[in-house]
Amino acid sequence: MPFRSIQRVYFDDLDALNILHNVRYLLFIERARGELLQALGFRWQDPIEVNPDKHHVIAHHTIDYLVPVRGEGELSIELWPTHLGRSSLVIAASVKGRHGNVEHARARTRLVRLDPETQRPCPWSERLRRAIAPMLRDPDDPQ
């Protein structure tokens, strides 16, 4: 089962055609990813010694816009990890209508953990691996 987050679309998220602005999709996905990590016990306010995995960067985003989101309302952001490598983690996302009946966009984000001192890729912690491993799914199948 994917992780789900409900995000609210407001008037200022829309463009002149009353369509959700393209960059907002990534913002909603980012917020949902933060909620996922928080739900797994990885709090941003924890010191680096407690949560070393918070020192990571986004290495790559891809997104396909499928059906425009029109007007204000709520969206369901579904996330599921698809790859956990030595220092990289890929999380797939689906942006759907609040009740999941319309898929508006599908995306993938690759995160890379960095060593705080060298700023070079380094392995994810065993703690993160234990939390993410049971969630790993096929890249094209959120169910």
Summary of the structure (lengths in Angstrom):
residues: 143
radius of gyration: 15.8
end to end distance: 5.5
largest distance: 47.0
contacts: 401
relative contact order: 0.22
helix: 24%
strand: 39%
